[in-house]
Amino acid sequence: MKSVLYSCLAVAALFAVALPSSAQLAQSPINISKEATVKANLPKLSFSYAEKANITVKNTGAPDIEATVKAFVLPGAGSVTVSGTTYNLLQFHFHTPSEHAVDGEETPMEVHFVHADNVGNLLVVGRRIEFGEKNEVLAPIFSNLPTIASPLVLNKFNIKDLIPETTTSYRYAGSLTTAPYTEGVKWVVLSEPMTFSSKQVAAFQRLFPLNNSRELQPLNGRCILSDVRKAKKD
């Protein structure tokens, strides 16, 4: 595992020598391409999300492209453990269109689950959103998206079902996708998307007619680690 990581970062180290120290070389989001992806046996992701959580959903400034709809959770509402470190869920929020692309393809939206460990290191789990069936779990939010002045408070909200049973993923070292674009963020992009109805997507896009996603960033020698298996052909 370590040897794979070191080989992935070798080219990035060369870039760091050539560019000024202020350069940001590990930015997010990225295009998850086959050429940059390395298959690996990755540490298990152990999610522990509540089925009945109290959340406060805020509109952080629509239609500003740096704003979003963000759901804040109380301490203890959720966590993910990987390689012996537990990262506590702080909030989850949405972007349109998807910030990450897979082989150049975007989806209408993406949700980010932001976690931090006990010393503040960040791990963000991303899940892309495709058109399909109505998302019943998120319906209480998307049927009543909050205005800037009026947050939405929901009790007994099911966070657990926002994570799929299969948690194969793409993982890489990146950054926040909004200012100040802080690096050192561990990114996990789940391979299995969730679905939204066209009405749910449209409701969010009405808030952000100019979109609220950051453009794709160069890899600068980084690679993506993945435990995603190819679908078997009939």
C-alpha positions as a Markdown table, in Angstrom:
| # | Residue | x | y | z |
|---|---|---|---|---|
| 1 | Met | 0.0 | 0.0 | 0.0 |
| 2 | Lys | 2.7 | 2.5 | 1.0 |
| 3 | Ser | 4.8 | 1.7 | -2.1 |
| 4 | Val | 1.8 | 2.5 | -4.3 |
| 5 | Leu | 1.2 | 5.8 | -2.5 |
| 6 | Tyr | 4.8 | 6.8 | -2.8 |
| 7 | Ser | 4.9 | 6.1 | -6.6 |
| 8 | Cys | 1.7 | 8.2 | -7.0 |
| 9 | Leu | 3.3 | 11.1 | -5.2 |
| 10 | Ala | 6.7 | 11.0 | -6.9 |
| 11 | Val | 5.8 | 13.2 | -9.8 |
| 12 | Ala | 4.0 | 15.7 | -7.6 |
| 13 | Ala | 7.2 | 16.0 | -5.6 |
| 14 | Leu | 9.1 | 17.0 | -8.7 |
| 15 | Phe | 6.5 | 19.7 | -9.4 |
| 16 | Ala | 7.0 | 21.0 | -5.9 |
| 17 | Val | 10.7 | 21.5 | -6.5 |
| 18 | Ala | 10.1 | 23.5 | -9.7 |
| 19 | Leu | 7.3 | 25.7 | -8.5 |
| 20 | Pro | 7.1 | 28.3 | -5.7 |
| 21 | Ser | 6.1 | 27.2 | -2.3 |
| 22 | Ser | 2.9 | 29.1 | -2.5 |
| 23 | Ala | 1.7 | 27.0 | -5.4 |
| 24 | Gln | -1.3 | 24.8 | -4.7 |
| 25 | Leu | -0.6 | 21.5 | -6.4 |
| 26 | Ala | -3.1 | 19.2 | -4.8 |
| 27 | Gln | -6.5 | 20.9 | -5.5 |
| 28 | Ser | -10.0 | 19.5 | -5.9 |
| 29 | Pro | -12.1 | 18.6 | -7.6 |
| 30 | Ile | -10.5 | 16.4 | -10.3 |
| 31 | Asn | -11.4 | 14.2 | -13.3 |
| 32 | Ile | -11.2 | 10.6 | -12.2 |
| 33 | Ser | -9.6 | 9.0 | -15.3 |
| 34 | Lys | -8.7 | 5.5 | -16.0 |
| 35 | Glu | -5.1 | 6.6 | -16.8 |
| 36 | Ala | -4.6 | 8.1 | -13.4 |
| 37 | Thr | -6.3 | 5.4 | -11.4 |
| 38 | Val | -4.4 | 2.6 | -9.6 |
| 39 | Lys | -6.2 | -0.5 | -8.4 |
| 40 | Ala | -5.4 | -1.3 | -4.8 |
| 41 | Asn | -6.6 | -3.2 | -1.8 |
| 42 | Leu | -7.8 | -0.2 | 0.2 |
| 43 | Pro | -8.6 | 0.0 | 3.9 |
| 44 | Lys | -12.2 | -0.6 | 4.7 |
| 45 | Leu | -14.6 | 2.3 | 5.2 |
| 46 | Ser | -16.7 | 1.7 | 8.3 |
| 47 | Phe | -19.6 | 4.2 | 8.3 |
| 48 | Ser | -21.7 | 4.7 | 11.5 |
| 49 | Tyr | -24.5 | 7.1 | 10.6 |
| 50 | Ala | -27.6 | 7.7 | 12.6 |
| 51 | Glu | -31.1 | 6.7 | 11.4 |
| 52 | Lys | -32.7 | 9.4 | 13.5 |
| 53 | Ala | -30.6 | 12.5 | 13.6 |
| 54 | Asn | -31.5 | 16.1 | 14.3 |
| 55 | Ile | -30.2 | 18.4 | 11.5 |
| 56 | Thr | -30.3 | 22.1 | 10.7 |
| 57 | Val | -30.3 | 22.9 | 7.0 |
| 58 | Lys | -29.0 | 26.3 | 5.9 |
| 59 | Asn | -28.9 | 28.2 | 2.7 |
| 60 | Thr | -25.4 | 29.8 | 2.9 |
| 61 | Gly | -26.0 | 32.5 | 0.3 |
| 62 | Ala | -27.7 | 31.4 | -2.9 |
| 63 | Pro | -27.3 | 32.2 | -5.8 |
| 64 | Asp | -23.6 | 32.9 | -5.0 |
| 65 | Ile | -21.5 | 30.2 | -6.7 |
| 66 | Glu | -19.5 | 29.8 | -3.5 |
| 67 | Ala | -22.7 | 29.1 | -1.5 |
| 68 | Thr | -24.7 | 25.9 | -1.1 |
| 69 | Val | -27.4 | 24.2 | 1.0 |
| 70 | Lys | -25.7 | 22.7 | 4.0 |
| 71 | Ala | -27.0 | 20.3 | 6.6 |
| 72 | Phe | -25.3 | 20.6 | 10.0 |
| 73 | Val | -25.5 | 17.6 | 12.3 |
| 74 | Leu | -25.0 | 17.3 | 16.1 |
| 75 | Pro | -22.0 | 15.6 | 17.6 |
| 76 | Gly | -22.3 | 11.9 | 17.5 |
| 77 | Ala | -24.7 | 11.8 | 14.5 |
| 78 | Gly | -22.2 | 10.1 | 12.2 |
| 79 | Ser | -18.6 | 9.0 | 11.6 |
| 80 | Val | -16.5 | 7.0 | 9.3 |
| 81 | Thr | -13.5 | 5.0 | 10.4 |
| 82 | Val | -10.6 | 4.1 | 8.1 |
| 83 | Ser | -7.2 | 2.7 | 9.0 |
| 84 | Gly | -7.9 | 3.0 | 12.7 |
| 85 | Thr | -8.8 | 6.7 | 12.6 |
| 86 | Thr | -12.3 | 7.9 | 13.2 |
| 87 | Tyr | -13.6 | 11.0 | 11.4 |
| 88 | Asn | -16.7 | 12.6 | 12.8 |
| 89 | Leu | -19.4 | 13.9 | 10.4 |
| 90 | Leu | -19.7 | 17.7 | 10.7 |
| 91 | Gln | -22.1 | 18.5 | 7.8 |
| 92 | Phe | -23.2 | 17.6 | 4.3 |
| 93 | His | -23.9 | 19.8 | 1.4 |
| 94 | Phe | -24.6 | 19.9 | -2.4 |
| 95 | His | -23.2 | 21.1 | -5.7 |
| 96 | Thr | -24.5 | 21.4 | -9.2 |
| 97 | Pro | -23.3 | 20.0 | -11.5 |
| 98 | Ser | -21.1 | 17.3 | -9.9 |
| 99 | Glu | -17.7 | 18.6 | -9.0 |
| 100 | His | -15.9 | 15.4 | -9.7 |
| 101 | Ala | -16.0 | 13.9 | -13.2 |
| 102 | Val | -15.4 | 10.2 | -14.0 |
| 103 | Asp | -13.6 | 9.8 | -17.3 |
| 104 | Gly | -14.8 | 13.3 | -18.2 |
| 105 | Glu | -18.4 | 12.7 | -17.4 |
| 106 | Glu | -20.3 | 15.0 | -15.0 |
| 107 | Thr | -23.6 | 14.2 | -13.3 |
| 108 | Pro | -26.3 | 16.8 | -12.4 |
| 109 | Met | -25.3 | 17.1 | -8.8 |
| 110 | Glu | -23.0 | 15.8 | -6.1 |
| 111 | Val | -23.2 | 15.6 | -2.3 |
| 112 | His | -20.2 | 16.0 | 0.1 |
| 113 | Phe | -20.1 | 14.6 | 3.6 |
| 114 | Val | -17.5 | 16.5 | 5.5 |
| 115 | His | -15.7 | 14.8 | 8.4 |
| 116 | Ala | -12.9 | 15.7 | 10.8 |
| 117 | Asp | -10.8 | 13.6 | 13.2 |
| 118 | Asn | -10.0 | 14.7 | 16.8 |
| 119 | Val | -7.1 | 17.0 | 15.7 |
| 120 | Gly | -9.0 | 18.6 | 12.8 |
| 121 | Asn | -7.8 | 16.5 | 9.8 |
| 122 | Leu | -10.5 | 16.5 | 7.1 |
| 123 | Leu | -11.9 | 13.6 | 5.2 |
| 124 | Val | -14.6 | 14.3 | 2.7 |
| 125 | Val | -16.8 | 11.6 | 1.2 |
| 126 | Gly | -18.4 | 12.6 | -2.2 |
| 127 | Arg | -21.3 | 10.8 | -3.9 |
| 128 | Arg | -22.4 | 11.8 | -7.3 |
| 129 | Ile | -26.1 | 12.3 | -8.1 |
| 130 | Glu | -27.8 | 11.0 | -11.3 |
| 131 | Phe | -31.2 | 11.5 | -12.7 |
| 132 | Gly | -33.6 | 8.7 | -11.7 |
| 133 | Glu | -36.1 | 7.9 | -9.0 |
| 134 | Lys | -37.0 | 10.4 | -6.4 |
| 135 | Asn | -34.7 | 10.4 | -3.4 |
| 136 | Glu | -37.1 | 9.7 | -0.6 |
| 137 | Val | -34.4 | 10.1 | 2.1 |
| 138 | Leu | -33.6 | 13.6 | 1.1 |
| 139 | Ala | -37.2 | 14.6 | 0.2 |
| 140 | Pro | -37.8 | 16.4 | 3.5 |
| 141 | Ile | -34.9 | 18.8 | 2.5 |
| 142 | Phe | -35.6 | 19.1 | -1.3 |
| 143 | Ser | -39.3 | 19.6 | -0.9 |
| 144 | Asn | -38.7 | 22.6 | 1.3 |
| 145 | Leu | -35.2 | 24.0 | 0.4 |
| 146 | Pro | -34.5 | 26.8 | 2.9 |
| 147 | Thr | -34.1 | 30.5 | 2.1 |
| 148 | Ile | -31.1 | 32.4 | 3.5 |
| 149 | Ala | -33.3 | 33.9 | 6.2 |
| 150 | Ser | -35.1 | 30.7 | 7.3 |
| 151 | Pro | -33.1 | 27.6 | 8.2 |
| 152 | Leu | -34.9 | 24.3 | 8.1 |
| 153 | Val | -34.8 | 22.1 | 11.2 |
| 154 | Leu | -35.5 | 18.4 | 10.8 |
| 155 | Asn | -35.8 | 15.8 | 13.6 |
| 156 | Lys | -35.3 | 12.1 | 13.2 |
| 157 | Phe | -33.6 | 12.5 | 9.8 |
| 158 | Asn | -32.2 | 9.3 | 8.3 |
| 159 | Ile | -28.5 | 10.0 | 7.5 |
| 160 | Lys | -27.6 | 6.3 | 7.4 |
| 161 | Asp | -29.4 | 5.6 | 4.2 |
| 162 | Leu | -27.4 | 8.2 | 2.3 |
| 163 | Ile | -24.5 | 5.8 | 2.2 |
| 164 | Pro | -24.8 | 2.8 | -0.1 |
| 165 | Glu | -24.2 | -0.8 | 1.0 |
| 166 | Thr | -21.4 | -1.1 | -1.4 |
| 167 | Thr | -18.7 | 1.4 | -0.5 |
| 168 | Thr | -16.1 | 0.9 | -3.2 |
| 169 | Ser | -14.5 | 4.2 | -4.0 |
| 170 | Tyr | -11.8 | 6.4 | -5.5 |
| 171 | Arg | -9.4 | 8.0 | -3.1 |
| 172 | Tyr | -6.9 | 10.8 | -3.5 |
| 173 | Ala | -5.2 | 13.7 | -1.7 |
| 174 | Gly | -6.9 | 17.0 | -2.4 |
| 175 | Ser | -8.3 | 20.2 | -1.0 |
| 176 | Leu | -11.5 | 22.0 | -0.1 |
| 177 | Thr | -13.4 | 23.1 | -3.2 |
| 178 | Thr | -14.3 | 26.5 | -1.8 |
| 179 | Ala | -12.2 | 29.3 | -0.5 |
| 180 | Pro | -9.6 | 29.1 | 1.0 |
| 181 | Tyr | -9.1 | 25.8 | -0.9 |
| 182 | Thr | -7.1 | 24.3 | 1.9 |
| 183 | Glu | -5.1 | 21.3 | 1.0 |
| 184 | Gly | -4.4 | 18.2 | 3.0 |
| 185 | Val | -8.0 | 16.9 | 2.6 |
| 186 | Lys | -8.5 | 13.1 | 2.2 |
| 187 | Trp | -11.0 | 12.5 | -0.5 |
| 188 | Val | -13.2 | 9.5 | -0.9 |
| 189 | Val | -15.5 | 9.5 | -3.9 |
| 190 | Leu | -18.0 | 6.6 | -3.7 |
| 191 | Ser | -18.4 | 4.7 | -7.0 |
| 192 | Glu | -22.1 | 4.1 | -6.6 |
| 193 | Pro | -24.2 | 7.3 | -7.3 |
| 194 | Met | -27.5 | 8.2 | -5.7 |
| 195 | Thr | -30.5 | 9.2 | -7.7 |
| 196 | Phe | -32.6 | 12.4 | -7.7 |
| 197 | Ser | -35.8 | 13.1 | -9.6 |
| 198 | Ser | -35.7 | 15.8 | -12.3 |
| 199 | Lys | -37.9 | 17.9 | -9.9 |
| 200 | Gln | -35.4 | 17.6 | -7.1 |
| 201 | Val | -32.5 | 18.6 | -9.3 |
| 202 | Ala | -34.5 | 21.5 | -10.7 |
| 203 | Ala | -35.4 | 22.8 | -7.3 |
| 204 | Phe | -31.7 | 23.0 | -6.3 |
| 205 | Gln | -30.7 | 24.5 | -9.7 |
| 206 | Arg | -33.3 | 27.3 | -9.3 |
| 207 | Leu | -31.4 | 28.4 | -6.2 |
| 208 | Phe | -28.1 | 28.3 | -8.2 |
| 209 | Pro | -28.8 | 29.2 | -11.8 |
| 210 | Leu | -25.1 | 29.9 | -12.4 |
| 211 | Asn | -24.1 | 26.6 | -10.7 |
| 212 | Asn | -22.1 | 26.3 | -7.5 |
| 213 | Ser | -19.3 | 23.9 | -8.5 |
| 214 | Arg | -15.6 | 24.5 | -8.9 |
| 215 | Glu | -13.9 | 23.7 | -12.2 |
| 216 | Leu | -11.8 | 20.6 | -12.5 |
| 217 | Gln | -8.2 | 21.0 | -11.2 |
| 218 | Pro | -5.0 | 19.5 | -12.7 |
| 219 | Leu | -3.6 | 16.3 | -11.0 |
| 220 | Asn | -0.1 | 17.6 | -11.0 |
| 221 | Gly | 1.3 | 14.0 | -10.8 |
| 222 | Arg | -1.2 | 12.7 | -8.3 |
| 223 | Cys | -2.9 | 9.4 | -8.9 |
| 224 | Ile | -6.2 | 8.0 | -7.7 |
| 225 | Leu | -6.4 | 4.8 | -5.7 |
| 226 | Ser | -9.4 | 2.6 | -6.3 |
| 227 | Asp | -11.0 | -0.7 | -5.2 |
| 228 | Val | -13.8 | -0.4 | -7.8 |
| 229 | Arg | -14.2 | -3.6 | -9.8 |
| 230 | Lys | -15.2 | -3.7 | -13.4 |
| 231 | Ala | -18.7 | -4.9 | -14.1 |
| 232 | Lys | -18.8 | -8.5 | -15.4 |
| 233 | Lys | -19.9 | -8.9 | -19.0 |
| 234 | Asp | -22.7 | -11.3 | -19.8 |
